[in-house]
Amino acid sequence: MALNPQYLSYIKLVEKALAARFGWQTGEVMHDKLAAAVQRKAERLSLDEWDYCQTAIKSPAELQALAEFVINSETRFFRDPQQFDIIRQNVLPQLVKARAAERALNIWSAACSTGEEAYSLAILLQETLPADAAWKVNVMATDLRGASIIKATQGRYTASSLALLKPAWLARYFVKAATVDGGETTYTVLPEIKKLVTFRRANLYDDEFWKSFTRPFDLIVCNHLLLYFHALAAKHTVGKIVGVLKPGGVLTVMKGEAMYVNHGNLKADESFLSPFFKKL
Ligand SMILES: C[S@@+](CC[C@H](N)C(=O)[O-])C[C@H]1O[C@@H](n2cnc3c(N)ncnc32)[C@H](O)[C@@H]1O
């Protein structure tokens, strides 16, 4: 869609504010999405587009609301089955061996959206940990979007987001609702899986957030986040992630995101088809 030059100049100012606050990259695709969002938001607040843009730039709360409106939250359980297979068959067994003395594993789903990725990891932990020994495990799951975190905490999903889940795991770790929600049957994650996951709202491009860590992680899953970041934000975020990974800990990202992971303390594991990196 060709935006008129005046409107495009407003949109570019908002885009710059979003890039500075949330690390997002700029470009034509973003212009169209933002223009549509600004129009909707301005209408709702009975403002003209320019007044809305000024409000969004000046008000941190409105900029956050706009960001949450345009964000791509797409996700599902076991979204990249190959990556999750590697976590189940290689990464978790190796970590279980390496942490056998302390019997504790600390995992992070860094941009968890509505929770499917974090619960997928919790299911793998339940499947992989030795049944005879008590392990202390936690999956921390963070996302920028408040509404996503609320939905994640509820742990209720429709069949479409569960399509890649093994039927045996659906039967073992979910309760099917007695009623149908908006035409689709819903499934709720069992408490034994829910209790392994802690959800938290966070902006990963905010240095304050990175000061809040108390324990380093054994495994960090950062899928479909770095591709939305500008080069500086991606480099900065990878540096921060390395800072909260334990030595021997593992970072994984999506296939198209491996190019952003370039750090002297990370070594790529070339034996896998998905990108996995070990902290030296
Ligand atoms: C496409 S979803 C990916 C969800 C999941 N990781 C997956 O791969 O299925 C991208 C997520 O990144 C989150 N996000 C975008 N910018 C962020 C930021 N600066 N800090 C934290 N989360 C952010 C969005 O809210 C969104 O939920």
The ligand as a Gaussian input file, in Angstrom:
#p B3LYP/6-31G(d) Opt

LIG

0 1
 C        6.081000     -14.795000      16.536000
 S        6.022000     -14.795000      18.292000
 C        7.076000     -16.199000      18.651000
 C        6.496000     -17.091000      19.713000
 C        7.288000     -18.383000      19.956000
 N        8.625000     -18.118000      20.427000
 C        7.344000     -19.234000      18.703000
 O        8.373000     -19.294000      18.055000
 O        6.337000     -19.858000      18.369000
 C        7.118000     -13.427000      18.675000
 C        6.952000     -12.956000      20.100000
 O        8.000000     -12.027000      20.429000
 C        7.478000     -11.101000      21.353000
 N        8.325000      -9.894000      21.366000
 C        8.525000      -8.999000      20.372000
 N        9.372000      -8.036000      20.784000
 C        9.722000      -8.328000      22.055000
 C       10.567000      -7.712000      23.005000
 N       11.219000      -6.577000      22.746000
 N       10.694000      -8.309000      24.225000
 C       10.024000      -9.459000      24.510000
 N        9.207000     -10.086000      23.653000
 C        9.053000      -9.525000      22.435000
 C        6.069000     -10.854000      20.835000
 O        5.208000     -10.340000      21.828000
 C        5.640000     -12.228000      20.322000
 O        4.881000     -12.927000      21.268000

